[in-house]
Amino acid sequence: MKTIGTVCLKVVDVIGKICEYICAALAMIITLLVFIQVILRALNMPLFGIEELLTFPTIWIYFLGGACASFTDSHIECGLVGAVAKNPKAIAGAKSVANICATGLSIYVLKWASEYTQYSLKVSKISAVLKIPMPIGECVILAGLALMAIPGGVDFAKTYVKPFGTILWPCSL
């Protein structure tokens, strides 16, 4: 029988893969739009509004790319403790503190993103040239930050919580 933790890890892996595929598709769309604009400018026929159109997949790839980096644990980090200390317990302790701080900060920032998303939906702004609804680009801020918080929460749970809720201290500390 699978534990709750195993199922959660598989779900998180699937969400991470979906983010990677969406980012890959967005990168191709951005590349295609820039290519079209370069060709049209070379032919002296610039496409009006393509810069505005490019802002939406750019915002999406920015926040979903951050989520992908969180899911694959490939985000930029400064490993000062690992560079200075050689004690594995000190390194594990620093990583635990960093994980707790990052998860807490992600959850705290989610409140602001939620309020901004509510504001964006209430105001119903549209883009200047193409009249695209701005919440299409702005609501991804909440989604991306929520997706960035998930891996931190999973790492926290793997370290401190058994699948049935018993709180533990990490064995390495």
C-alpha positions in Angstrom: 0.0 0.0 0.0 1.3 3.4 -0.9 1.8 6.0 1.8 0.3 9.5 1.6 3.8 10.9 1.3 4.6 8.7 -1.7 1.4 9.8 -3.5 2.1 13.5 -2.7 5.6 13.2 -4.1 4.3 11.7 -7.3 1.7 14.4 -7.6 4.3 17.1 -7.1 6.5 15.4 -9.7 3.7 15.5 -12.2 3.0 19.2 -11.5 6.7 19.9 -12.0 6.7 18.1 -15.3 3.6 20.0 -16.5 5.3 23.3 -15.6 8.4 22.2 -17.6 6.3 21.4 -20.6 4.4 24.7 -20.4 7.7 26.6 -20.1 9.1 24.8 -23.1 6.0 25.7 -25.1 6.1 29.3 -24.0 9.8 29.5 -24.9 9.0 28.3 -28.4 6.1 30.8 -28.7 8.3 33.6 -27.6 11.0 32.5 -30.1 8.5 32.3 -32.9 7.0 35.7 -32.2 10.5 37.3 -32.1 11.5 35.5 -35.3 8.3 36.7 -37.0 8.9 40.3 -35.9 12.6 40.2 -37.1 11.5 38.9 -40.5 8.7 41.4 -40.9 11.0 44.3 -39.8 13.6 43.1 -42.4 10.8 43.3 -45.0 9.9 46.7 -43.7 6.4 45.4 -42.6 6.5 45.5 -38.7 3.6 43.8 -37.0 1.8 46.3 -34.8 1.4 45.1 -31.2 3.8 42.2 -31.2 5.8 43.6 -28.3 2.6 43.8 -26.3 1.7 40.3 -27.2 5.2 39.1 -26.1 4.7 40.5 -22.6 2.1 37.8 -21.7 4.2 34.7 -22.4 7.2 36.4 -20.9 5.4 37.0 -17.6 4.2 33.4 -17.7 7.6 31.9 -18.4 9.2 34.1 -15.7 6.9 32.8 -12.9 6.5 29.3 -14.2 10.2 29.1 -14.7 10.7 30.0 -11.1 8.3 27.2 -10.2 10.3 24.8 -12.4 13.5 25.8 -10.7 11.8 25.1 -7.3 10.5 21.7 -8.4 13.9 20.6 -9.8 15.8 22.2 -6.9 17.9 24.0 -9.5 17.4 27.6 -8.4 20.3 29.8 -7.6 21.4 29.6 -4.0 24.4 30.8 -2.0 26.0 27.9 -0.2 28.1 29.9 2.2 27.8 27.4 5.1 28.9 24.6 2.8 31.9 26.6 1.6 32.9 27.6 5.2 31.9 24.6 7.3 32.8 21.0 6.6 30.6 19.6 9.4 27.6 17.7 7.7 25.4 18.5 10.7 26.0 22.3 10.3 25.3 22.1 6.6 22.1 20.1 7.2 21.0 22.5 9.9 21.6 25.5 7.6 19.7 23.9 4.8 16.8 23.2 7.2 16.7 26.8 8.4 16.9 28.0 4.8 14.0 25.7 3.8 11.8 26.9 6.7 12.5 30.5 5.9 11.9 30.1 2.1 8.7 28.2 2.7 7.5 30.8 5.2 8.3 33.6 3.0 6.6 32.0 0.0 3.4 31.6 2.0 3.7 35.2 3.3 4.1 36.6 -0.2 1.2 34.5 -1.4 -1.1 36.7 0.6 0.0 39.8 -1.4 -0.2 37.9 -4.7 -3.8 36.8 -3.8 -4.8 40.4 -3.0 -3.2 41.6 -6.3 -5.0 38.9 -8.2 -8.3 39.9 -6.7 -7.6 43.5 -7.6 -6.7 42.6 -11.1 -9.8 40.6 -11.6 -12.0 43.4 -10.1 -10.5 46.2 -12.2 -10.6 44.2 -15.4 -7.8 46.2 -17.1 -7.0 45.6 -20.8 -3.8 46.1 -22.8 -3.4 49.3 -24.7 -3.0 48.1 -28.3 -4.5 44.6 -28.6 -7.1 45.0 -25.9 -6.0 41.7 -24.2 -7.4 41.3 -20.6 -4.5 42.0 -18.3 -5.5 39.4 -15.7 -4.3 36.8 -18.2 -0.8 38.0 -17.5 -1.2 39.1 -13.9 -3.0 36.1 -12.4 0.0 33.9 -13.2 1.9 35.7 -10.4 -0.3 34.0 -7.8 -0.1 30.7 -9.6 3.6 30.8 -10.0 4.3 31.8 -6.4 1.9 29.1 -5.2 3.8 26.6 -7.4 7.1 27.8 -6.0 5.8 27.3 -2.4 4.8 23.6 -3.0 8.3 22.1 -3.3 9.4 24.0 -0.1 6.4 22.6 1.7 7.1 19.1 0.5 10.8 19.4 1.6 9.6 20.6 4.9 7.2 17.7 5.2 9.8 15.1 4.2 12.2 16.5 6.8 9.9 17.1 9.7 6.6 15.3 9.3 5.8 11.6 8.9 2.9 10.8 6.5 0.4 10.6 9.3 1.4 13.9 11.0 3.9 13.0 13.7 6.4 15.8 14.0 10.0 14.8 14.0 13.4 16.5 14.1 15.7 15.6 11.3 18.0 12.7 12.0 21.0 14.6 10.7 20.8 17.4 13.3 
